[in-house]
Amino acid sequence: MQAAILNPAPPAAAPDTRPLVVHLTYALDFGGLEMLLVECINRMPAHKYRHAVVCLTRYTDFVRKITQPGVEVFALDKPPGLGLGTHVKLWKLLRRLRPTLLHTYNLAAMEYAFTAACAGVPIRVHAEHGRDASDPEGKNPKHNFLRRRLAPFIDRYVPVSDDLQRWLDQVVAIAPRKIALIKNGVDTERFQAEACEASASPWGATDFVIGTVARVQDVKHHKGLVQAFIELRALLPEHRDRLRLSIIGDGPLLPAIKAQVAAAGLQDVVWLPGARSDIAALMHSFSLFALPSLAEGTPVSLLEAMACGLPVVASNVGGIPEVIQDGEQGSLVTVADSTALAEAIARYVQDPALAARHGRAARERIEQRYSMTAMLSAYTGLYDTLCREKLGRA
C-alpha cells in the first residue's frame, strides 16, 4: 500500500480534535471529479475538518494539487475484479485512522460504505457524479440492486445534477430524505472571460480552435469528436485552412485517438498533448468548447469553459441540458451523432457574432448558478448536519 503526506503540518501543541473526512475514490489522477475532490479539500474551512484520501487503485502526481497541510493519501493497489482483499485493507486502515466521515465517489467506491460501517465509521456519504458509457441511463439492474442494498449503510447520496437526483429517486428508488443535491461549482477567478496568462497552444490567432478537456475514455466519446472534425472540414472547405482541434487530457483511449488522427492524416491540425496543468490558459486558445459525451453528470470542464466565456456544443445528455440552454449559451446535439456535432460547430465558425454572444451568456450563467463558493458551502453544511444528527456535534 502506497502512502504519502502532502505538505506536512507543523507539530501541534494539543491533539487535533477536528473531525476527519476520508475521501474514497477509484484513483486520483487528472479528471473533473478528482479536481472537485481536491478543491473541496483545499478550500473547505480548515478549522472545521481534516482530510485524507484513499485510492482503491493508485494516485499520480496529480496529488500535488492538494495544498491543504497534513493531508494523507493512500493507494490500496486493488487488482481487477472483486478484490475482496481490498475490503480487508480498507477496514484495517479505517480502524487506524478513525475518521468521522467516509465520502465515497461513484459506483466503484460505493460498496466500501459497508466496510466503513463495519470499521465503525459513524457517517457515510456517497456521491454520484455521472454514469458509465456501458450504462448511460443508469438502468443496470445489478448495479441498482447494489445501490439499494447499500442504502442502510449510506447516510446521504449526493447527486451533482437534477438528472441524477431524479434517477436516484425514481429509478434506483432511494428514499428522498437520503438524497442531497449539490451541483458542481467552478472557480470564477481562476477561469475568467479574459486570458490572465499566456497559452502554450500551438495554434495561431486567426485559427478557429475546437477544444475539449476530458479524460480520454469511452464515456467522453473523443472518437466521435475527431469524426465530427473530419466532417466539419469537408462541410466548410472555405474555412478548412484555419480549423484546428485541441484534445486535452490523458486516459486509456489516448493511443486509439492518436491512431485515428494519424489514419485521417490530421496530425498537423489536431493537438493531443495529454494531461496538462495549465487548463485555464489553454481554454483561452479555444474558439469553442465541445463535449460529445455519451453520459454525464455536471462536467467540471464544461463549467470551466463557460466561465472562460466560450460557447459550447455538447451532447444533450445527463446534466448537460441543465447547464446549457440550447440556443442561449451554446448548442445541444443528439448523443453519438457526429454529423449533428459538425453542423452545430459550423454555425459558430460561420457566425463569429453568435459565438461571442453565446460565450458572454455562458459566463453569466456560471456566475449566477455554478459558483465554487455555493458548492463548498453546501458540502460543509452537509457534513455539519450529519455530525449534528448522528453525533450531536454543533
C-alpha positions as CSV (number, residue, x, y, z in Angstrom):
1,M,0.0,0.0,0.0
2,Q,1.4,3.4,-1.0
3,A,1.1,6.3,1.4
4,A,2.1,9.9,1.3
5,I,1.7,13.0,3.5
6,L,1.4,16.2,1.5
7,N,2.6,19.5,2.9
8,P,3.2,18.1,6.5
9,A,1.5,20.2,9.1
10,P,3.8,21.6,11.9
11,P,3.6,19.7,15.3
12,A,0.5,20.6,17.2
13,A,0.6,21.7,20.8
14,A,-2.6,19.7,21.6
15,P,-4.4,16.8,19.9
16,D,-6.3,17.7,16.7
17,T,-10.0,17.3,17.5
18,R,-11.3,18.3,14.1
19,P,-13.4,15.5,12.5
20,L,-11.5,13.6,9.9
21,V,-13.1,13.1,6.5
22,V,-11.8,10.2,4.4
23,H,-12.4,10.6,0.6
24,L,-12.5,7.2,-1.1
25,T,-12.2,7.2,-4.9
26,Y,-11.1,4.7,-7.5
27,A,-7.9,6.6,-8.4
28,L,-6.5,10.1,-8.1
29,D,-5.5,11.3,-11.5
30,F,-6.3,14.3,-13.7
31,G,-10.0,14.5,-14.2
32,G,-13.1,16.6,-13.4
33,L,-14.3,14.5,-10.3
34,E,-10.8,14.5,-9.0
35,M,-10.4,18.2,-9.4
36,L,-13.5,18.8,-7.4
37,L,-12.3,16.5,-4.7
38,V,-9.1,18.4,-4.4
39,E,-10.8,21.8,-4.5
40,C,-13.1,20.7,-1.6
41,I,-10.1,19.6,0.5
42,N,-8.1,22.8,-0.3
43,R,-10.9,25.3,0.1
44,M,-13.2,23.9,2.9
45,P,-12.7,25.9,6.1
46,A,-9.6,24.4,7.6
47,H,-10.7,24.9,11.2
48,K,-13.7,22.6,10.6
49,Y,-12.5,19.4,9.1
50,R,-9.3,17.4,8.4
51,H,-9.0,15.3,5.3
52,A,-7.4,12.1,3.9
53,V,-7.7,10.5,0.5
54,V,-7.8,6.7,-0.1
55,C,-7.5,5.5,-3.7
56,L,-8.7,2.0,-4.4
57,T,-6.0,1.6,-7.1
58,R,-3.4,4.3,-7.4
59,Y,-2.5,8.0,-7.4
60,T,-0.3,10.1,-9.7
61,D,1.5,13.4,-9.5
62,F,-2.0,15.0,-9.5
63,V,-1.9,14.7,-5.7
64,R,0.5,17.6,-5.7
65,K,-2.5,19.8,-6.4
66,I,-3.6,19.2,-2.7
67,T,-2.3,22.2,-0.9
68,Q,-4.0,21.8,2.5
69,P,-1.3,20.9,5.1
70,G,-1.2,17.4,6.6
71,V,-3.4,15.5,4.1
72,E,-2.5,11.8,3.9
73,V,-3.0,10.0,0.6
74,F,-3.1,6.1,0.4
75,A,-3.3,3.7,-2.5
76,L,-4.7,0.2,-1.8
77,D,-3.5,-1.3,-5.1
78,K,-6.8,-3.0,-5.8
79,P,-6.4,-5.7,-8.5
80,P,-9.0,-6.1,-11.3
81,G,-12.2,-7.9,-10.3
82,L,-13.8,-8.3,-6.9
83,G,-10.6,-7.7,-4.9
84,L,-12.0,-8.9,-1.6
85,G,-8.6,-8.3,0.0
86,T,-9.1,-4.6,-0.6
87,H,-12.0,-4.6,1.8
88,V,-9.7,-6.0,4.5
89,K,-7.0,-3.4,3.7
90,L,-9.5,-0.6,3.9
91,W,-11.1,-1.9,7.1
92,K,-7.6,-2.0,8.8
93,L,-6.8,1.5,7.5
94,L,-10.1,2.9,8.7
95,R,-9.6,1.3,12.1
96,R,-6.3,3.1,12.3
97,L,-7.4,6.5,11.0
98,R,-10.7,6.6,12.9
99,P,-12.5,9.0,10.6
100,T,-15.7,10.6,11.5
101,L,-17.0,10.5,7.9
102,L,-16.3,8.4,4.7
103,H,-17.1,10.2,1.4
104,T,-17.2,7.7,-1.5
105,Y,-17.4,8.7,-5.2
106,N,-19.2,6.8,-7.9
107,L,-20.1,3.2,-8.4
108,A,-16.5,1.7,-8.0
109,A,-16.2,3.0,-4.4
110,M,-19.8,2.7,-3.2
111,E,-19.6,-0.9,-1.9
112,Y,-17.0,0.2,0.7
113,A,-19.6,2.1,2.6
114,F,-20.4,-1.3,4.1
115,T,-16.8,-1.9,5.0
116,A,-16.7,1.5,6.7
117,A,-19.7,0.7,8.7
118,C,-18.0,-2.5,9.9
119,A,-14.9,-0.5,10.8
120,G,-17.0,1.8,13.0
121,V,-17.1,5.0,10.8
122,P,-20.2,6.7,12.1
123,I,-21.1,8.8,8.9
124,R,-21.1,7.6,5.3
125,V,-21.8,9.8,2.3
126,H,-21.9,8.6,-1.3
127,A,-21.6,11.0,-4.3
128,E,-22.9,10.2,-7.8
129,H,-21.0,12.3,-10.4
130,G,-22.1,10.5,-13.5
131,R,-22.8,7.2,-15.2
132,D,-20.7,4.9,-17.3
133,A,-20.7,4.6,-21.0
134,S,-21.8,1.0,-20.7
135,D,-24.9,2.1,-18.7
136,P,-25.6,5.8,-19.7
137,E,-29.2,5.7,-18.4
138,G,-28.4,4.0,-15.2
139,K,-30.7,1.0,-15.7
140,N,-28.3,-1.8,-15.0
141,P,-30.4,-4.0,-12.6
142,K,-27.3,-5.5,-10.9
143,H,-25.8,-2.1,-10.1
144,N,-29.1,-0.6,-8.9
145,F,-29.8,-3.6,-6.8
146,L,-26.4,-3.0,-5.1
147,R,-27.2,0.7,-4.6
148,R,-30.5,-0.2,-2.9
149,R,-28.9,-2.9,-0.7
150,L,-26.2,-0.5,0.4
151,A,-28.8,2.2,1.3
152,P,-28.9,1.2,5.0
153,F,-25.1,1.9,5.3
154,I,-25.2,5.3,3.5
155,D,-26.5,8.4,5.3
156,R,-26.7,10.6,2.2
157,Y,-26.5,10.1,-1.5
158,V,-25.2,13.3,-3.2
159,P,-26.1,13.7,-6.9
160,V,-24.5,16.6,-8.8
161,S,-27.3,17.3,-11.2
162,D,-31.1,17.3,-11.3
163,D,-31.0,14.4,-13.7
164,L,-29.0,12.2,-11.3
165,Q,-31.3,13.3,-8.4
166,R,-34.4,12.1,-10.4
167,W,-32.6,8.9,-11.3
168,L,-31.7,8.1,-7.7
169,D,-35.3,8.8,-6.6
170,Q,-37.3,7.2,-9.5
171,V,-35.1,4.5,-10.9
172,V,-32.8,3.4,-8.1
173,A,-35.6,4.0,-5.5
174,I,-33.5,5.7,-2.8
175,A,-35.6,7.5,-0.2
176,P,-35.8,11.2,-1.0
177,R,-34.8,12.1,2.6
178,K,-31.4,10.4,1.9
179,I,-30.7,12.5,-1.2
180,A,-28.9,15.8,-1.1
181,L,-28.5,17.6,-4.4
182,I,-25.2,19.5,-4.6
183,K,-24.3,21.0,-8.0
184,N,-20.7,21.3,-9.1
185,G,-19.0,24.7,-8.9
186,V,-16.2,26.4,-10.6
187,D,-13.5,28.9,-9.6
188,T,-14.6,32.0,-11.5
189,E,-11.5,33.9,-10.5
190,R,-9.1,31.3,-12.0
191,F,-11.4,30.7,-15.0
192,Q,-12.0,34.2,-16.4
193,A,-13.5,35.6,-19.5
194,E,-10.2,37.3,-20.3
195,A,-6.9,35.4,-20.5
196,C,-4.7,36.1,-17.5
197,E,-1.6,34.1,-18.6
198,A,0.0,33.1,-21.9
199,S,-1.2,29.9,-23.5
200,A,1.2,27.2,-24.7
201,S,-1.2,26.2,-27.5
202,P,0.5,25.7,-30.9
203,W,-2.3,27.5,-32.8
204,G,-2.3,31.0,-34.3
205,A,-4.5,34.0,-33.5
206,T,-6.6,33.6,-36.7
207,D,-7.3,29.8,-36.3
208,F,-10.7,28.6,-35.2
209,V,-9.9,26.1,-32.5
210,I,-12.4,23.5,-31.3
211,G,-11.2,22.4,-27.9
212,T,-12.1,19.8,-25.3
213,V,-10.8,18.9,-21.9
214,A,-11.6,15.5,-20.5
215,R,-10.1,12.2,-19.5
216,V,-9.7,10.1,-22.7
217,Q,-12.1,7.3,-22.0
218,D,-15.1,5.8,-23.8
219,V,-17.8,7.8,-22.0
220,K,-16.3,11.1,-23.3
221,H,-16.6,9.9,-26.9
222,H,-13.5,11.6,-28.3
223,K,-13.7,9.2,-31.3
224,G,-16.9,11.0,-32.3
225,L,-15.3,14.4,-31.9
226,V,-12.5,13.5,-34.3
227,Q,-15.0,12.2,-36.7
228,A,-17.1,15.4,-36.4
229,F,-13.9,17.4,-37.1
230,I,-13.3,15.4,-40.3
231,E,-16.8,16.1,-41.4
232,L,-16.5,19.8,-40.4
233,R,-13.5,20.2,-42.7
234,A,-15.5,18.7,-45.6
235,L,-18.5,20.8,-44.7
236,L,-16.6,24.1,-44.7
237,P,-13.9,23.9,-47.4
238,E,-13.5,27.7,-47.4
239,H,-12.5,27.6,-43.7
240,R,-10.5,24.4,-43.8
241,D,-7.1,26.0,-43.6
242,R,-7.9,27.6,-40.2
243,L,-9.8,24.8,-38.5
244,R,-7.9,23.2,-35.6
245,L,-8.8,20.7,-32.9
246,S,-7.2,20.5,-29.3
247,I,-8.0,17.4,-27.2
248,I,-6.5,18.0,-23.7
249,G,-6.4,15.0,-21.4
250,D,-4.9,11.6,-20.8
251,G,-6.6,8.2,-20.5
252,P,-6.8,4.6,-21.7
253,L,-8.0,5.5,-25.2
254,L,-5.5,8.2,-26.0
255,P,-3.4,5.8,-28.2
256,A,-6.5,4.9,-30.1
257,I,-7.4,8.5,-30.7
258,K,-3.9,9.3,-31.8
259,A,-4.1,6.4,-34.3
260,Q,-7.5,7.7,-35.6
261,V,-6.0,11.1,-36.1
262,A,-2.9,9.7,-37.9
263,A,-5.1,7.5,-40.1
264,A,-7.0,10.6,-41.2
265,G,-3.8,12.5,-41.9
266,L,-4.7,15.2,-39.4
267,Q,-1.5,15.3,-37.2
268,D,-0.8,18.9,-38.3
269,V,-4.2,20.2,-37.3
270,V,-5.1,18.1,-34.2
271,W,-3.2,18.6,-30.9
272,L,-3.1,15.8,-28.4
273,P,-0.7,16.9,-25.6
274,G,-2.1,14.6,-22.9
275,A,-2.8,15.8,-19.3
276,R,-2.0,19.5,-18.6
277,S,-1.9,21.6,-15.5
278,D,-2.4,25.0,-17.4
279,I,-6.1,24.4,-18.3
280,A,-7.2,27.9,-17.6
281,A,-4.7,29.3,-20.0
282,L,-5.3,26.7,-22.7
283,M,-9.1,27.4,-22.5
284,H,-8.3,30.8,-23.9
285,S,-6.7,29.3,-27.0
286,F,-10.1,27.7,-27.8
287,S,-12.7,29.4,-30.0
288,L,-15.4,26.9,-28.9
289,F,-15.7,24.1,-26.4
290,A,-17.0,20.7,-27.5
291,L,-18.2,17.9,-25.2
292,P,-19.7,14.9,-27.1
293,S,-20.1,12.7,-24.0
294,L,-22.3,9.5,-24.0
295,A,-23.2,10.1,-20.4
296,E,-22.6,12.9,-17.9
297,G,-23.4,14.4,-14.5
298,T,-22.4,18.1,-14.4
299,P,-19.0,18.1,-16.1
300,V,-16.4,20.3,-14.5
301,S,-14.6,21.1,-17.7
302,L,-17.8,22.4,-19.2
303,L,-18.3,24.8,-16.3
304,E,-14.7,26.0,-16.6
305,A,-15.1,26.6,-20.4
306,M,-18.3,28.6,-19.8
307,A,-16.6,30.6,-17.1
308,C,-13.9,31.5,-19.7
309,G,-16.6,32.9,-22.0
310,L,-16.6,30.1,-24.5
311,P,-19.7,29.0,-26.5
312,V,-20.4,25.2,-26.1
313,V,-21.5,22.4,-28.4
314,A,-22.3,19.3,-26.3
315,S,-24.4,16.2,-26.2
316,N,-28.0,16.6,-25.0
317,V,-27.4,14.0,-22.2
318,G,-27.4,13.7,-18.4
319,G,-26.9,17.0,-16.5
320,I,-25.6,19.0,-19.5
321,P,-29.1,20.4,-20.5
322,E,-29.4,21.8,-17.0
323,V,-26.3,23.9,-17.6
324,I,-26.6,24.7,-21.3
325,Q,-29.8,26.2,-22.6
326,D,-29.9,25.3,-26.3
327,G,-29.5,28.4,-28.4
328,E,-28.6,30.6,-25.4
329,Q,-25.1,29.6,-24.2
330,G,-24.4,27.1,-26.9
331,S,-25.9,24.2,-28.8
332,L,-27.1,20.7,-27.8
333,V,-26.9,17.8,-30.2
334,T,-28.1,14.2,-30.2
335,V,-25.7,11.9,-28.5
336,A,-23.3,10.0,-30.7
337,D,-24.3,11.9,-33.8
338,S,-21.0,13.2,-35.4
339,T,-22.8,14.9,-38.3
340,A,-25.1,16.9,-35.9
341,L,-22.0,17.9,-33.9
342,A,-20.1,19.0,-37.1
343,E,-23.1,21.1,-38.3
344,A,-23.6,22.8,-34.9
345,I,-19.9,23.7,-34.8
346,A,-20.1,25.0,-38.3
347,R,-22.6,27.6,-37.3
348,Y,-20.2,29.2,-34.9
349,V,-17.3,29.1,-37.4
350,Q,-19.5,31.0,-39.9
351,D,-21.0,33.4,-37.4
352,P,-18.5,35.0,-35.0
353,A,-21.1,37.3,-33.5
354,L,-23.2,34.2,-32.5
355,A,-20.1,32.7,-30.9
356,A,-19.4,35.9,-29.0
357,R,-23.0,36.3,-27.8
358,H,-23.3,32.7,-26.6
359,G,-19.9,33.0,-24.9
360,R,-21.0,36.0,-22.9
361,A,-24.2,34.3,-21.9
362,A,-22.2,31.2,-20.8
363,R,-20.1,33.3,-18.4
364,E,-23.2,35.0,-16.9
365,R,-24.8,31.6,-16.3
366,I,-21.8,30.3,-14.4
367,E,-21.6,33.5,-12.3
368,Q,-25.3,33.2,-11.4
369,R,-25.7,29.4,-10.8
370,Y,-22.4,27.4,-10.5
371,S,-20.0,29.2,-8.2
372,M,-17.4,27.4,-6.2
373,T,-18.5,29.2,-3.0
374,A,-22.0,27.8,-3.2
375,M,-20.7,24.2,-3.8
376,L,-18.3,24.4,-0.8
377,S,-20.9,25.9,1.4
378,A,-23.3,23.0,0.5
379,Y,-20.7,20.3,1.3
380,T,-19.7,21.9,4.6
381,G,-23.3,22.3,5.5
382,L,-24.0,18.6,4.7
383,Y,-21.1,17.4,6.9
384,D,-22.2,19.8,9.7
385,T,-25.8,18.5,9.5
386,L,-24.8,14.8,9.6
387,C,-22.4,15.4,12.5
388,R,-25.2,17.0,14.5
389,E,-27.8,14.3,13.6
390,K,-25.5,11.3,14.3
391,L,-23.0,12.6,16.8
392,G,-24.7,15.5,18.5
393,R,-21.9,17.9,17.5
394,A,-22.7,21.6,16.9
